[in-house]
């Protein structure tokens, strides 16, 4: 085993300025090709950092790449729009795809290896095996999107098996996903360090998301209610309020005046178990999901322990 499992939070660091001497980005489209390239890096004694993505990259993704670059000798990324995590009425067909732009961004950030497999490479005909984290997968986004996290954990487990990274980098914006992947890694004794990086926001507070591209100008303005609701809760908590029910009421109230926004959930939970908490004195995750038009957005903040 290469190392004991560790979880930590990393800052994004500064943009990488590509040097003419940097190795070029190598694109691998098959499991065998990617596995061979990653094993060669590890045999050379290199620490391998990995950033899994579905493409349509934005500054949030690039902050993960920079965190990986800051603590790794070789950085690998993946671009794979995973059909297994989309429900039958969700946006798989229209999910933004911009491979050439994404490739250029990753190359500019100094990524050495890019895994970009076709669907049939990741899910061969007749595949019937799934990786499911029981109980956790039915909370928060899992409650709203049945089967979503089964698709996430299955593909992440596959990617970890192919890449075998020393560390994998995820964004705090997907807080429920982070909790579930941490539990999967722990339960399956996977020798990978899970590094969680802060949410990257637009200047007005909106959390960066590939789905923001779906919003028109009016919806983009209305979407700010997610961040505004979290800030109200944070302000009240910082003023000394510890009762989760009172904090929830304040956060949910923020949505009552937004006719174009439909609240999916607004919850205050333990960040590891995703179970509701009654008192936030020990720290808590405040998580929100809402539909702005037909676009579902998520956001969250962490309240520190008192």
HELIX and SHEET records of a PDB file:
HELIX    1   1 UNK A   31  UNK A   43  1                                  13    
HELIX    2   2 UNK A   59  UNK A   71  1                                  13    
HELIX    3   3 UNK A   83  UNK A   85  5                                   3    
HELIX    4   4 UNK A   99  UNK A  108  1                                  10    
HELIX    5   5 UNK A  119  UNK A  122  1                                   4    
HELIX    6   6 UNK A  136  UNK A  138  5                                   3    
HELIX    7   7 UNK A  141  UNK A  144  1                                   4    
HELIX    8   8 UNK A  148  UNK A  163  1                                  16    
HELIX    9   9 UNK A  175  UNK A  187  1                                  13    
HELIX   10  10 UNK A  210  UNK A  214  5                                   5    
HELIX   11  11 UNK A  217  UNK A  222  1                                   6    
HELIX   12  12 UNK A  224  UNK A  238  1                                  15    
HELIX   13  13 UNK A  244  UNK A  253  1                                  10    
SHEET    1   A 7 UNK A   7  UNK A  10  0                                        
SHEET    2   A 7 UNK A 193  UNK A 197  1                                        
SHEET    3   A 7 UNK A 167  UNK A 171  1                                        
SHEET    4   A 7 UNK A  48  UNK A  53  1                                        
SHEET    5   A 7 UNK A  74  UNK A  79  1                                        
SHEET    6   A 7 UNK A 113  UNK A 115  1                                        
SHEET    7   A 7 UNK A  26  UNK A  28  1                                        
SHEET    1   B 3 UNK A 261  UNK A 269  0                                        
SHEET    2   B 3 UNK A 284  UNK A 292 -1                                        
SHEET    3   B 3 UNK A 295  UNK A 303 -1                                        
END                                                                             
